[in-house]
């Protein structure tokens, strides 16, 4: 594994690769007794987000190590008008493959997304997190995110809302070069 990885926009022919990474993460979560993402990846949504230029893949040479979706979509069931939803970028479907665990790739992708938010003139980088995944909530808190609130909707498993100032970086993990 090298210290400098490539982060680039996913291509249309990589929908299945992104879906596979997400499904691998779901299997790992299931093995730990966590109910997050226990349904197949939605390739239609992934394909749509790739077409919009919002899905990124991290690579070490030809090996896919992770993915993240970054966009301006503020889920209206979570982010209220008083939250100034347009003032943020939102990170979704952050996944690192088992081969990348321990190298802080997720933190590096969040740092990159935070810089993207700053460059876009946004105030925040935001995430909505699976409510019952306490480890994931602690993960984001350890990466400089502050909890805004938890939205408890019976039809949604996500809803723990976090944000950190755009441009904030933790500085751990590999250097990601944009390609």
N, C-alpha and C positions, 0 to 999 in steps of 0.2 A: 504494500500500500504506500503510495507516495504522499508527500505533504502538500502537494498542489494538485487539485482536482478540477475538472471542467464542470461548469454548470451552464447548461444551455436550454433553450426552449425545446420542448418535446415536439417531435414531428408526428404527422398524422399516422404514419405506419408504426408508431410506438404506443398506441392506445393499449394494446394487449400487454406490453411490457409494464406500463404503469399500473394496469389492473392487477397483473400478477404480483407486483411488489406490494400492493395494498392487500391482496388476498394472503400473501405470505405473512404480513404483519398481523392479519386477523387470526391466522392459525397460531402464531406465537402468543398472541393475547389469550386465545382460547386455552392454550396449554398452561397458562398461568391462572386460569379460572376467571378471566376478565371477559365480560360479555360484549365488549366494544367490537363493532364492525362484523358481527356474526351473520352476515348476509353477503352474497356475492357483490363484487365491485360493479358499479354501474358504468359499463363501458360507453353508454350513450352520453352520460354527463362528462366522462373523461374526454371523449372525443370532441364534444362541444367545447370544453375548456381548452383543449389543445388547439382547436381551430381559432379560438379567441386569443391565443398567445399567452395563456395564463398558467400553463403547466411547464415545470422545469424538471430536468433530470440531472443528477450528479453522476459523473462517470470518472473512473480511473482507467484510462485507456479505453478499451471496448467494454469494460465491465460496468454495468449499471449498479450504483450503490444506494441511490435514494431518489426521492421525488418530493416536490412540494408544489402546491397550486397557490398562486398569489394573485388577488384581484381586488376590485372595489366592491364586491358584493357583501352588503351588510344584511344578514338574514333579518327581515322585519319582525320575526317572532322573538328575536333576541335583542337586537339593537334598536332602541327607541329613538324618536326624534330628538329628545333631550340629550342623547349621547353624541349628537352631531355625526351620524354615520358616514357622511361624505368626507369627513376629516381623517379617514383611516384607510389603510390597506388591510386586507384580511388574508391570513395564511390558513389553508385548508389541506387536508390529506397529506400531512408531513409524515414521510415514511423513510426509514433507513433499513437496508437489508441486513440480515444477520452477519454477512461478511464485513460490514462497516461498523458493527457495534463496538463501542469502546473507543472510537476515534473522534467522538463529538461532532459527527457530521450534521446531526440535527441542529445542534447549536450554531454551526457555521451557516447552515441554510437559513436559520432564523435571523442571524446577524445580517446576511445578505438581504433578506426580505425587509429588514428594518432600514437598511440603507436605501433600498428601492422606495420605501415609503417616504423617507426624507427627501429624496430626489424628486419625487412626485408632488412635493409640497404638502404632504400629509402630516398630521400631528402624531398619529398613533399607528402602530402595528397591532392588530387584534387577532384573537383566536377564540373559537368556542370549543369547549372541551367536553368530552364524555363525562357526565355528572358522577357516575359510579366508579370512575377510574382515578382513585386517589393518588396513585403513583404518577399518573400523567399530570394531574393538577400540580403536584410537587415539582415535577420536571419543569413545567413552565414557570413556576415561581422561582426556581433555581436559575432560570435564564432571564431574570429581570422583569418578568410579567407580574403585574398586580391584579388581584381579583377585583372585578367590577361588581359582580353579583352572580347568583345562580338563578336561572329561569327554570322553573319546574313545570313543564307542560307534559300531560300524560301521554301524548303521542310522540314525544321527542326524548331521546336518551342523551343527546348533547344538551348543553345549556349552562355549563360553568364558563363564564365570560371573563377573559383576561385581556389586558393591554399593556404595552410598554411604549415609551416615547419613541417616535420615529428617529432613526439615527443612532439609537443606543446599541452598542455592541458589547458582547461578553468577551470576545477575543479568543475563545478556546476553539480547538478543532483545526482542521486543515484549511488552507487557503483555497478559496474557490475562485477560479478564473472564469469569467463570463466568455462564452463562445457564441 
